[in-house]
Amino acid sequence: MNRKFTRREFGMMAGAGVAASTLAAPAIGQAKPKLVVVGGGPGGATVARYVAKDSKGAIDVTLIEANARHTTCFFSNLYIGGLRSFDSITHGYDKLKSDYGINVVQAFAIGVDAARRTVTVAGGETFSYDKLVVAPGIDFEYDAYEGYSKEVAETFPHAWQAGPQSQILRRQLEAMEDGGVFLIAPPPNPFRCPPGPYERISLVAQYLKQNKPRSKIIAVDAKDKFSKQALFQEGWARHYEGMIEWLPLNITGGVKKVDVRGKTLHTGGESFKGDVINIIPPQRAGAIALAAGLANESGWCPIDPFTMASTRVPHAYVIGDSSIAAQMPKSGFSANSQAKACAMAIRAALTGSRAFEPRYSNTCWSLIANGDGVKVGASYQATKEKIASTDTFISKTGEDAATRTATAEEAEGWYAGIVADIFG
Amino acid sequence: MGYRGSRAALVLVAGLLAGSLSCGHASADELYELGEYLSGDCTACHQLEGRAPGIPPITGWPVEAFVMVMVAYKEGERDHALMQNVARRLSDEDMKALAVFFEKQGQ
């Protein structure tokens, strides 16, 4: 048991797939329990960091993430609107490695063997676990609209997973002529970041007002109402009068068909032509969650409200956008909050540490214009049935400019704070 | 700290501080542990190290000041919808635990 392997032997074993994973724990002389986290966004990186930090090395933590760096979805509208650089919303995993001893593996997880408790990544390598957290965020229903596909999303970007998609949309807006139409199709519920499409409309409007003032924005929504609607619509009238036309589902019937060549979205009735087209399609849990059997027929993953443990797969937890967190919105803040409750539950299960009653919270800040910020938030508690909202707050229409400036500044401070809390 | 609390806050703070803060190590450790867990709700915005505009630092405050401010939010005497929301679900023990935890940070 205690024989020390040479580095070369260990390297060979690590590359030996299933054999390595079944041997790994005893063979390298570690009796440490193993946590594997799939997904390095706000949920996954936070749970990895909190388990590593609070277990003080008693739990071996591996974080499997496909990308070398993570671009946050929150604040990506500020990049699209020209208020922030791409670099300022992109973060690496160096501190998770150096300060917390987390084994960060850049790989794409493709499967989970719940019986053997292993995760397989593209290329075939496997990682064994005692507990598994799956936090892959969202995936898209590319077959939702006739003529729409993953390939079409390269031309009409969703920009709803921040990164190259956000850069495509930004470039298209920069290239658009004055007098052009920005056509956006917000998704049906449930989806990532409920106020996000409307913050995007706001900040694109601000960019167009300043740079291409004859341009228009048309939103063909898949819903009849949306988050912070009164606040956004008041702000649109104040800042961007006559520029934005928001069309609810009950007027258009929603997008039915996408015509790439004609740069047109067809609804049940009217058709809409756009110079830049931003289709944010319907969503479901990330692919690995479905592959692992964590999702139910809704396409999302049911969880135990007290621990975020999967109700379908033993020893697995689902946090963030992929989970069914009932009244908690799919947001980076929610994912970060769920990660902390989940980390506590995992430490208690693996090391017997004390577990307190989980407490969840969320706040979503949105910018209507530079220096005009609003927010909505709530506290949540676990009940047997669901994560239930207990106490909510929201910015008010008609607030004075000083309040809105303070809220916008608070949002900037929050961004710095939560990024430090996620990535170390 | 430049904050003048209401009588209700002062009475509560006095009661809190006369309580288990003066108890033995186990109790203080438990309080710190609770505070450490609860602090996760705070560190989504407030940084343990470093600062950012718009979000005030909350580390290194004396326990009394921390508790007094949280009581004022809870009672609605201090104005901030988000912080009032945070404070409303904190018990007396929770506030004390957070105060003990954050006092020790950033020192």
HADDOCK unambig.tbl for C-alpha pairs under 7 A between the chains (distance, minus, plus):
assign (segid A and resid 340 and name CA) (segid B and resid 40 and name CA) 6.74 0.50 0.50
assign (segid A and resid 391 and name CA) (segid B and resid 85 and name CA) 6.69 0.50 0.50
assign (segid A and resid 393 and name CA) (segid B and resid 81 and name CA) 6.35 0.50 0.50
assign (segid A and resid 393 and name CA) (segid B and resid 82 and name CA) 6.89 0.50 0.50
assign (segid A and resid 406 and name CA) (segid B and resid 54 and name CA) 6.77 0.50 0.50
assign (segid A and resid 409 and name CA) (segid B and resid 53 and name CA) 6.45 0.50 0.50
assign (segid A and resid 409 and name CA) (segid B and resid 54 and name CA) 4.81 0.50 0.50
assign (segid A and resid 410 and name CA) (segid B and resid 53 and name CA) 6.99 0.50 0.50
assign (segid A and resid 410 and name CA) (segid B and resid 54 and name CA) 4.02 0.50 0.50
assign (segid A and resid 410 and name CA) (segid B and resid 55 and name CA) 5.70 0.50 0.50
assign (segid A and resid 412 and name CA) (segid B and resid 54 and name CA) 6.94 0.50 0.50
assign (segid A and resid 413 and name CA) (segid B and resid 45 and name CA) 6.96 0.50 0.50
assign (segid A and resid 413 and name CA) (segid B and resid 52 and name CA) 4.87 0.50 0.50
assign (segid A and resid 413 and name CA) (segid B and resid 53 and name CA) 5.27 0.50 0.50
assign (segid A and resid 413 and name CA) (segid B and resid 54 and name CA) 5.12 0.50 0.50
assign (segid A and resid 413 and name CA) (segid B and resid 55 and name CA) 5.25 0.50 0.50
assign (segid A and resid 414 and name CA) (segid B and resid 45 and name CA) 4.52 0.50 0.50
assign (segid A and resid 414 and name CA) (segid B and resid 55 and name CA) 6.82 0.50 0.50
assign (segid A and resid 416 and name CA) (segid B and resid 52 and name CA) 6.54 0.50 0.50
assign (segid A and resid 417 and name CA) (segid B and resid 43 and name CA) 6.73 0.50 0.50
assign (segid A and resid 417 and name CA) (segid B and resid 44 and name CA) 6.01 0.50 0.50
assign (segid A and resid 417 and name CA) (segid B and resid 45 and name CA) 4.56 0.50 0.50
assign (segid A and resid 417 and name CA) (segid B and resid 46 and name CA) 5.60 0.50 0.50
assign (segid A and resid 417 and name CA) (segid B and resid 47 and name CA) 5.20 0.50 0.50
assign (segid A and resid 418 and name CA) (segid B and resid 44 and name CA) 4.72 0.50 0.50
assign (segid A and resid 418 and name CA) (segid B and resid 45 and name CA) 5.60 0.50 0.50
assign (segid A and resid 421 and name CA) (segid B and resid 43 and name CA) 6.40 0.50 0.50
assign (segid A and resid 421 and name CA) (segid B and resid 44 and name CA) 6.21 0.50 0.50
